[in-house]
Amino acid sequence: MSTHDEDGTGRGGESAGPGEAPARRTQAERRARAESALIAAAARLIAEHGSTGVTLARVGEEAGFSRGLATHYFGSKAALLARLQEAALAEAMAAAAPERSGAGAADELCRFARGCLEGVRNPTDLGRAFVVLGAEALAGASELTAAVAELDARTRAWTAEVVGQGQRDGELRPGVDPAAFALAFVGLVKGLVVQAAAAPEAFDVGVAVAECERWIRLALTAG
């Protein structure tokens, strides 16, 4: 099997047309491109087979690179999986638009829940791998148990910050404990996503989204 260098072109630069000099990428650009390809390859493999049988060498081959490139870049399988988790979380957060848009705290949280749940309709490889790794970690069968816990903690922290800001703005009732709400909120969304992954044909996304939004507004604004 032929392999490529870090950017997959065999030359370290963009392919060029006849008579054109190849465009050159910086070392940082080549590394970023290769790392992205390796993470994408790992996501495909894990989504289909789980993480147990996935090796760094296999990831390199799947990405079209040498068997040793993933080891060179990530050092260990655990480090690669941690980066994959980071990329999957970033994808989910971007889809759910968790950055503060000024729409109000309740709307921000509803948008996040909706984005996570609607993502199960047409899951990406990263999204599917994220669910697989989360399930493995829950069962104690993953090298990423600590990383999953850290990502959950970060999501709870973001949620608590949104709630706290909503209270300071006078939008949400002051009696809500931001940390306690965040714990329940992340558990609700994550539990629904796992249910959808386990039995997609029986999971009604529209019903799940509507119930999440009803619960969020009731919990945050009801007297």
C-alpha positions as CSV (number, residue, x, y, z in Angstrom):
1,M,0.0,0.0,0.0
2,S,1.4,3.4,-1.0
3,T,1.6,5.9,1.8
4,H,1.8,9.7,1.8
5,D,3.7,12.2,3.8
6,E,2.0,14.4,6.4
7,D,-0.4,16.2,4.0
8,G,-1.2,13.2,1.9
9,T,0.2,14.5,-1.4
10,G,3.5,12.7,-1.3
11,R,5.4,16.0,-1.7
12,G,4.3,18.0,1.4
13,G,2.4,20.5,-0.8
14,E,-0.7,21.0,-2.8
15,S,-1.0,19.3,-6.1
16,A,-0.3,21.6,-9.1
17,G,-1.5,21.7,-12.6
18,P,0.7,21.4,-15.7
19,G,3.4,24.0,-15.7
20,E,2.6,25.2,-12.2
21,A,4.8,25.2,-9.2
22,P,3.2,23.3,-6.3
23,A,1.8,25.5,-3.6
24,R,3.6,24.9,-0.4
25,R,2.0,24.7,3.0
26,T,3.8,25.6,6.2
27,Q,4.8,22.9,8.6
28,A,2.0,23.9,10.9
29,E,-0.6,23.6,8.1
30,R,0.7,20.2,7.0
31,R,0.6,18.9,10.6
32,A,-2.9,20.3,11.1
33,R,-4.1,18.7,7.9
34,A,-2.6,15.3,8.8
35,E,-3.9,15.4,12.3
36,S,-7.4,16.1,11.1
37,A,-7.2,13.2,8.6
38,L,-6.0,10.9,11.3
39,I,-8.8,11.9,13.7
40,A,-11.3,11.4,10.9
41,A,-9.9,8.0,10.2
42,A,-10.0,7.0,13.9
43,A,-13.7,8.2,14.0
44,R,-14.6,6.0,11.1
45,L,-13.0,2.9,12.6
46,I,-14.4,3.4,16.1
47,A,-17.9,4.2,14.8
48,E,-17.9,0.9,13.0
49,H,-15.9,-1.4,15.3
50,G,-15.5,0.2,18.7
51,S,-12.2,1.3,20.1
52,T,-10.8,-2.0,21.4
53,G,-9.4,-3.3,18.1
54,V,-8.3,0.1,16.8
55,T,-4.5,0.6,16.7
56,L,-2.5,3.7,15.8
57,A,-1.0,1.7,12.9
58,R,-4.4,0.9,11.6
59,V,-5.5,4.6,11.9
60,G,-2.5,5.7,9.9
61,E,-3.3,3.2,7.2
62,E,-7.0,4.2,7.1
63,A,-6.0,7.8,6.7
64,G,-3.7,7.0,3.8
65,F,-0.5,7.7,5.6
66,S,2.3,5.6,7.0
67,R,1.6,3.2,9.8
68,G,3.8,5.2,12.2
69,L,2.5,8.7,11.6
70,A,-0.3,8.5,14.2
71,T,2.2,7.4,16.8
72,H,4.5,10.2,15.8
73,Y,1.8,12.8,16.2
74,F,-0.1,11.5,19.2
75,G,2.3,9.3,21.0
76,S,-0.4,6.9,22.4
77,K,-3.8,5.6,21.5
78,A,-5.2,7.2,24.7
79,A,-3.9,10.6,23.5
80,L,-5.5,10.1,20.0
81,L,-8.8,9.1,21.5
82,A,-8.7,12.1,23.8
83,R,-8.2,14.4,20.8
84,L,-11.0,12.6,19.0
85,Q,-13.3,13.3,22.0
86,E,-12.3,17.0,21.9
87,A,-13.0,17.2,18.2
88,A,-16.4,15.4,18.6
89,L,-17.4,17.7,21.4
90,A,-16.4,20.8,19.4
91,E,-18.5,19.5,16.5
92,A,-21.5,19.0,18.7
93,M,-21.1,22.4,20.4
94,A,-20.7,24.2,17.1
95,A,-23.8,22.5,15.8
96,A,-25.7,23.5,18.9
97,A,-24.3,27.0,18.8
98,P,-23.3,27.2,22.5
99,E,-21.6,30.5,22.2
100,R,-23.7,33.2,23.7
101,S,-25.7,34.8,20.9
102,G,-27.6,37.2,23.1
103,A,-30.9,35.3,22.6
104,G,-31.3,34.8,26.3
105,A,-30.3,32.0,28.6
106,A,-33.3,29.7,28.2
107,D,-33.1,30.0,24.5
108,E,-29.4,29.3,24.5
109,L,-29.9,26.1,26.5
110,C,-32.9,25.0,24.3
111,R,-30.7,25.6,21.2
112,F,-27.9,23.5,22.6
113,A,-30.3,20.6,23.5
114,R,-32.0,20.8,20.1
115,G,-28.6,20.8,18.3
116,C,-27.4,17.7,20.2
117,L,-30.7,15.8,19.6
118,E,-31.2,16.8,16.0
119,G,-27.6,15.6,15.3
120,V,-28.8,12.0,15.8
121,R,-30.9,12.2,12.6
122,N,-27.8,12.1,10.4
123,P,-24.9,11.5,12.7
124,T,-21.4,12.1,11.5
125,D,-18.5,9.6,12.0
126,L,-17.3,11.9,14.8
127,G,-20.7,12.0,16.5
128,R,-21.1,8.2,16.2
129,A,-17.6,7.6,17.6
130,F,-18.3,10.0,20.5
131,V,-21.3,8.0,21.5
132,V,-19.4,4.7,21.2
133,L,-16.5,6.0,23.3
134,G,-18.9,7.4,25.9
135,A,-20.7,4.0,26.2
136,E,-17.3,2.2,26.5
137,A,-16.2,4.6,29.2
138,L,-19.4,4.1,31.1
139,A,-18.8,0.3,31.0
140,G,-15.2,0.8,32.2
141,A,-14.0,-0.6,28.9
142,S,-12.2,2.5,27.6
143,E,-9.0,4.3,28.2
144,L,-11.0,7.5,28.1
145,T,-13.0,7.3,31.3
146,A,-11.3,10.3,32.8
147,A,-11.5,12.3,29.6
148,V,-15.2,11.7,29.3
149,A,-15.7,12.9,32.8
150,E,-13.6,16.0,32.1
151,L,-15.7,16.8,29.0
152,D,-18.9,16.3,30.9
153,A,-17.6,18.7,33.6
154,R,-16.8,21.3,31.0
155,T,-20.3,21.1,29.5
156,R,-21.8,21.4,33.0
157,A,-19.6,24.5,33.7
158,W,-20.8,26.1,30.5
159,T,-24.4,25.4,31.4
160,A,-24.0,26.8,34.9
161,E,-22.4,29.9,33.5
162,V,-25.3,30.4,31.1
163,V,-27.8,30.0,33.9
164,G,-25.9,32.3,36.2
165,Q,-25.8,35.0,33.6
166,G,-29.5,34.6,33.0
167,Q,-30.1,35.2,36.7
168,R,-27.9,38.2,36.7
169,D,-29.8,39.6,33.7
170,G,-33.1,39.1,35.6
171,E,-34.3,36.5,32.9
172,L,-34.3,33.4,35.1
173,R,-35.7,33.0,38.6
174,P,-33.1,33.4,41.3
175,G,-34.0,30.2,43.2
176,V,-32.4,28.0,40.6
177,D,-29.0,26.5,41.6
178,P,-26.9,26.8,38.5
179,A,-24.7,23.8,39.3
180,A,-27.6,21.5,40.2
181,F,-29.5,22.5,37.0
182,A,-26.3,21.9,35.0
183,L,-26.0,18.4,36.4
184,A,-29.6,17.5,35.5
185,F,-29.4,19.2,32.1
186,V,-26.3,17.4,30.9
187,G,-27.7,14.1,32.2
188,L,-31.0,14.6,30.3
189,V,-29.4,15.5,27.0
190,K,-26.7,12.9,27.2
191,G,-29.2,10.2,28.2
192,L,-31.5,11.0,25.3
193,V,-28.6,10.9,22.8
194,V,-27.6,7.5,24.1
195,Q,-31.1,6.3,23.7
196,A,-31.2,7.5,20.2
197,A,-27.9,5.8,19.4
198,A,-29.2,2.5,20.9
199,A,-32.5,2.4,19.0
200,P,-32.7,5.1,16.4
201,E,-35.7,3.6,14.7
202,A,-37.7,3.9,17.9
203,F,-36.5,7.4,18.9
204,D,-38.7,10.4,18.0
205,V,-36.4,13.4,17.8
206,G,-39.2,15.9,17.6
207,V,-40.8,14.6,20.8
208,A,-37.4,14.6,22.6
209,V,-36.6,18.1,21.5
210,A,-40.1,19.4,22.5
211,E,-39.9,17.8,25.9
212,C,-36.4,19.0,26.6
213,E,-37.4,22.6,25.8
214,R,-40.5,22.3,28.0
215,W,-38.4,21.0,30.9
216,I,-35.8,23.7,30.5
217,R,-38.2,26.6,30.5
218,L,-40.3,25.1,33.3
219,A,-37.2,24.5,35.5
220,L,-35.7,28.0,34.9
221,T,-38.7,30.3,34.7
222,A,-41.6,28.7,36.6
223,G,-42.3,30.4,40.0
